[in-house]
Amino acid sequence: MDIKEIQNLIKFVAKSGASEVKLEMEDIKITIKTGPSKTETTIVQANPMAAIPQMPMQATAPVAETPATTSAANDDDENSNFITVKSPIIGTFYRKSAPDKPNFAEVGQSISVGDTVCIIEAMKLFNEIESEISGKIVKILVDDASPVEFDQPLFLVDPS
């Protein structure tokens, strides 16, 4: 594995939103850890004569913070009376079933138990996410066609 492949791997991991990736091959181990402000890579080789550096490297593209993490501290007080709808799986979040179809849920829309609020694509399977609560959607926390992780907040719902 050459430097260019490692740099491309770092960029991919930074964009994916994963917090840690470990890659082990016959003669090399790579661990990539991402955080809110940096991406750190550690490379360990069995053959020290190879040309790959064995020190942490900074990624060229910093990991972007999501709106949910940057404003979470400020919104805790005002969002305490809302219920958060969270992602049950890892995948790609979609607000509608097709580009020419309307969104499943909009801010201000009332939803009831069993209503489809979004779709999460995981491994080419499209999973309809149904509401487990009734109420009014106050805020949509994820952009359309963006990756989501397990238990990531998707919507804020006012149950009253």
C-alpha positions as CSV (number, residue, x, y, z in Angstrom):
1,M,0.0,0.0,0.0
2,D,1.6,3.3,-1.0
3,I,1.2,6.8,0.4
4,K,-1.4,7.9,-2.2
5,E,-3.7,4.9,-1.3
6,I,-3.3,5.7,2.4
7,Q,-4.2,9.4,1.8
8,N,-7.2,8.4,-0.2
9,L,-8.3,6.1,2.6
10,I,-7.9,8.9,5.2
11,K,-10.1,11.2,3.0
12,F,-12.7,8.5,2.6
13,V,-12.9,7.8,6.3
14,A,-13.1,11.5,7.2
15,K,-16.0,12.0,4.8
16,S,-17.8,8.9,5.9
17,G,-18.3,10.1,9.4
18,A,-16.9,6.9,11.0
19,S,-15.1,7.5,14.3
20,E,-12.5,4.7,14.0
21,V,-11.3,2.4,11.2
22,K,-8.8,-0.4,11.6
23,L,-7.2,-2.1,8.6
24,E,-4.9,-5.1,9.0
25,M,-3.0,-6.8,6.2
26,E,-0.1,-9.3,6.1
27,D,2.6,-6.7,6.7
28,I,0.8,-3.5,7.7
29,K,-1.7,-2.3,10.3
30,I,-3.5,1.0,9.9
31,T,-5.7,2.7,12.4
32,I,-7.6,5.9,11.5
33,K,-9.4,7.8,14.2
34,T,-11.5,10.8,13.5
35,G,-12.8,13.5,15.9
36,P,-14.5,16.8,15.7
37,S,-11.3,18.7,14.8
38,K,-8.8,16.2,13.4
39,T,-8.1,12.9,11.8
40,E,-5.3,10.8,13.1
41,T,-3.6,7.9,11.4
42,T,-1.2,5.4,12.9
43,I,0.7,3.0,10.6
44,V,2.7,0.0,11.9
45,Q,4.7,-2.1,9.5
46,A,6.4,-5.4,10.0
47,N,9.1,-4.5,7.5
48,P,10.8,-1.2,8.6
49,M,12.7,-0.9,5.3
50,A,9.5,0.1,3.5
51,A,9.0,3.7,2.4
52,I,5.7,4.4,4.3
53,P,6.2,6.8,7.3
54,Q,5.4,5.4,10.8
55,M,4.1,8.6,12.3
56,P,0.6,10.1,12.6
57,M,-0.5,12.1,9.6
58,Q,-3.0,14.9,9.4
59,A,-5.8,14.5,6.8
60,T,-6.0,17.3,4.1
61,A,-9.7,17.7,4.6
62,P,-10.9,18.2,8.2
63,V,-14.0,16.4,9.4
64,A,-17.0,18.6,9.2
65,E,-19.1,18.9,12.3
66,T,-22.8,18.2,11.9
67,P,-25.3,20.9,12.9
68,A,-26.6,18.5,15.6
69,T,-23.2,18.4,17.4
70,T,-22.3,22.1,17.0
71,S,-25.6,23.4,18.4
72,A,-26.4,20.6,20.8
73,A,-25.2,22.4,23.9
74,N,-27.2,25.5,23.0
75,D,-30.4,23.7,22.2
76,D,-30.5,21.3,25.2
77,D,-32.6,23.6,27.3
78,E,-35.2,24.5,24.6
79,N,-35.3,20.9,23.2
80,S,-35.9,19.2,26.6
81,N,-39.6,19.0,26.0
82,F,-39.3,17.4,22.5
83,I,-38.9,13.7,21.7
84,T,-36.0,12.7,19.5
85,V,-36.5,10.2,16.7
86,K,-33.2,8.4,16.2
87,S,-31.8,6.2,13.5
88,P,-32.2,2.5,14.2
89,I,-29.5,1.6,11.7
90,I,-26.4,2.9,9.9
91,G,-26.9,4.0,6.3
92,T,-27.9,6.9,4.1
93,F,-30.8,9.1,5.1
94,Y,-33.5,10.0,2.5
95,R,-36.5,12.3,3.1
96,K,-38.4,10.9,0.1
97,S,-38.8,7.6,-1.7
98,A,-37.8,9.0,-5.1
99,P,-36.5,12.3,-6.5
100,D,-39.9,13.2,-8.0
101,K,-41.9,12.2,-4.9
102,P,-42.8,14.5,-1.9
103,N,-40.9,14.4,1.4
104,F,-42.3,11.9,3.9
105,A,-42.2,14.5,6.7
106,E,-41.9,18.3,6.9
107,V,-41.3,20.7,9.8
108,G,-44.7,21.6,11.3
109,Q,-46.4,18.4,10.0
110,S,-48.3,16.2,12.4
111,I,-47.4,12.6,12.5
112,S,-48.9,9.6,14.2
113,V,-47.6,6.2,15.2
114,G,-46.7,4.1,12.2
115,D,-46.3,7.0,9.7
116,T,-43.2,6.7,7.6
117,V,-40.9,9.7,8.4
118,C,-37.9,8.8,6.2
119,I,-35.9,6.0,4.5
120,I,-32.5,4.8,5.4
121,E,-30.5,2.9,2.8
122,A,-28.2,0.2,4.1
123,M,-26.4,-2.1,1.8
124,K,-28.7,-1.4,-1.1
125,L,-31.8,-2.1,1.0
126,F,-34.2,0.7,1.6
127,N,-35.7,0.6,5.1
128,E,-38.7,2.7,5.8
129,I,-38.5,4.3,9.3
130,E,-41.8,4.6,10.9
131,S,-42.7,6.9,13.8
132,E,-43.1,5.3,17.2
133,I,-44.8,8.5,18.6
134,S,-47.5,10.9,17.6
135,G,-46.9,14.6,17.5
136,K,-45.7,17.5,15.4
137,I,-42.3,17.6,13.7
138,V,-40.3,20.6,15.1
139,K,-36.9,20.1,13.5
140,I,-35.2,17.9,10.9
141,L,-31.7,17.3,12.1
142,V,-30.2,15.5,9.1
143,D,-29.8,16.7,5.5
144,D,-31.2,14.6,2.7
145,A,-28.9,11.9,1.2
146,S,-26.4,12.2,4.0
147,P,-24.9,9.3,6.0
148,V,-26.3,8.5,9.5
149,E,-25.0,6.3,12.3
150,F,-26.9,4.1,14.7
151,D,-28.8,6.1,17.3
152,Q,-28.1,9.4,15.6
153,P,-30.9,12.0,16.1
154,L,-33.0,12.5,13.0
155,F,-36.1,14.5,14.0
156,L,-37.4,16.5,17.0
157,V,-41.0,15.9,17.7
158,D,-43.4,17.8,20.0
159,P,-45.7,15.2,21.5
160,S,-48.3,17.7,22.7
